[in-house]
Amino acid sequence: MSSSAAFDLDETGRPLSLAHAYSPQSMTFLHRGQTQQEVVEALYKLIYAPETPGHRTWLLLSMFECLVALIACSAMILKKKSFGKVWIFTKRDSPFGSFYVTNAVFCLVLGVGLYLMAWNVTAIVIAAFSFADISSFEWWWVIPAPWWPILVCAWISIHGFVVGGSPRSPFSPNSPASRSKWYYLPVPKWPALVNATLVVPPFLFTISTFVLVGLSGRAYFRARTFCSENLPADILLQIHNRAKHIPSDFVQANDLASPDLIWTARRVAAAYLEVHRLVALNLIIFAVAAGVLWIPSCIYGLPNVASLVEHACSRLPEPLPPSCKTILHKTFFFITKGRPKSRTDSASLSINTWKMTVLAMGYVSLLVVATPAFGLIPIYIVANSFPHEVEKGDFTPTLRIAIIIVSVMTFATCTFLAFFCTVITLDPLFRSAIGLNLLRNQIPIDIRVIQKKSRHEERDSTPPDFCFKVDDIESDHGHHLGVAYKPSMSTLKSSHLEKDEAEYQVNDEADTAVVADVELGHRPHQP
């Protein structure tokens, strides 16, 4: 075997690529002229990828914050029963067919909570294995499975926001003139296509993630078995002592490694790096999925927020300043100075609209900012470790920095979850909100009656029966006047003529006329 081993050591292997398995010839960090101690040190760094006490501290801090945040948020929600009747998705009918609409806010919070639980378990395992001096490959092969819940739930969440809250969704009729606005992006009206986009992408991502996790797990256990069965016992003992920080006398430490030992060490290194290759492929798929999620968050989420800001600004008690012409100026004014200060009942609708619009802005901003952040972590791991650190047989530096980055992301995620749970337990409106899409479709209607008298102004007639009454309307006779209404696709219109006036064929305008734009929330106006 020595002659064949010598030939294999001199042969140039295929270039390193994520598209195919690594060959022993490519493990050039193990070469002729190395001593046995150098071979032991190289295999120790590759197999164990040890963590420093500082990185273990980061893990413990992130684990502790995850645990505290989950317990505190669960206690707040369960104590105050803030969610009430929580739903994840519902079936809604439209003129085009039946669509499944998800609860945007709850799905995102659910994904964040599941991610924190998964990462908390992972951090506990990493810290425990590090304290016990166990190989980092024992847990590395499961990555990025702990991140799976947040990406799947975020996709389900943004799907519900797009389908239920877009101005041109199947549930939101618009006038042809309104469709000319730049943020009115089209949404497919075919139920089969829309419902398929809710299920198919998460299903494909789930299959790819866990299939690759299974393959990387199988590759790790095969590499561990091959290592224990083929490396010499004295080399295995030295690697174990090096990991446990046990001093030992290695008599042959300065002896040159034989070609057989180097070849076997190369095969062991190739087997372990195969695990890293499969994990890298899984991370690339995760980054691509995060990029796909970021697309609807931008092209639908941001325009939807612009539409909601336009809608909310139209319902403000006072007109906007002349300088607020662009959507950015309107958004800045709406956030800083747009909150209604009046405490009267007539202003309550505007206050609620302001709150829900701000919630929608925070929701979309979180997706637009956090999605690339979660996508950049796997890109950093793959780009920094391949191919330079793979050629050196040591990707420990990348692993350590990645742990710090993930810990920082975990701190930010815990902060978001704690803030959101605190808000929904304090504010009754947020506590009762079950989806951002309801802002456009089920808002109350603010109707004002404009009265004109053309005949018999001095008659004293009895007020007729009406569907509902509108208070605080000034009248020459001092009584309240009601309005009967009939809903249409986008407006509610109402008119009423007094009984005595009906006897005269008058061509003037109706005595009472109301036009209320339900969808855009404009103030009622005289037609």
Secondary structure, 3 states (H helix, E strand, C coil): CHHHHHHHHHCCCCCCCCCCCCCHHHCCCCCCCCEHHHHHHHHHHHHHCCCCHHHHHHHHHHHHHHHHHHHHHHHHHHHHCCCCCCCCEEEEEECCEEEEEECHHHHHHHHHHHHHHHHHHHHHHHHHHHHCCCCCHHHHCCCCHHHHHHHHHHHHHHHHHHHHHCCCCCCCCCCCCHHHCCCCCCCCCCHHHHHHHHHHHHHHHHHHHHHHHHHHHHHHHHHHHHHHHHCCHHHHHHHHHHHHCCCCCCCCCCCECCHHHHHHHHHHHHHHHHHHHHHHHHHHHHHHHHHHHHHHHHHHHHHHHHHHHHHHHCCCCCCCCCCCCCHHHHHHHHHHHCCCCCCCHHHHHHHHHHHHHHHHHHHHHHHHHHHHHHHHHHHHHHHHHCCHHHHHCCCHHHHHHHHHHHHHHHHHHHHHHHHHHHHHHHCHHHHHCCCCCHHHHCCCCCCCCEECCCCCCCCCCCCCCCCEECCCCCCCCCCCCEECCEECCCEEEEEECCCCHHHCCCCCCCCEEEEEECCCCCCCCCC
